[in-house]
């Protein structure tokens, strides 16, 4: 499933390669950035403080992180 708006474009797929089902979310604007979320990660999002989620999606925060860390490839577990 692809989700796109004026700020982001991602593809979400069910991944069955691990011990259990998880979501694989790929950044379609870059194509090389992905994250895998298992049910524990997803439940944590449900209970997360909305202010913390807002901080994670703040464009200034994202740009500062990318400038400081460089691109990461969380799909492979390496930077």
ZILIN-V947845 format. One line per field, one symbol per residue. phi: phi as a letter, one per 30 degrees, with the letter a starting at -180 (. if undefined). psi: psi as a letter, one per 40 degrees, with the letter a starting at -180 (. if undefined). burial: 1 if it has 24 or more other C-alpha atoms within 12 Angstrom, else 0. A space follows every 50 residues. Layout:
phi=???
psi=???
burial=???
//
This chain:
phi=.cbbbdcabbccbdccdddbdbccccdddciccbbcbcedddddddcdde ddddddcdedddddddddcidbbddcibc
psi=hhhhaedihihhihhedadiiihhhhhedddehiihhiddddddddeihd ddddddehdddddddddddiiigedefi.
burial=00000000011000000000001111100000111110000000000000 00000000000000000000000000000
//
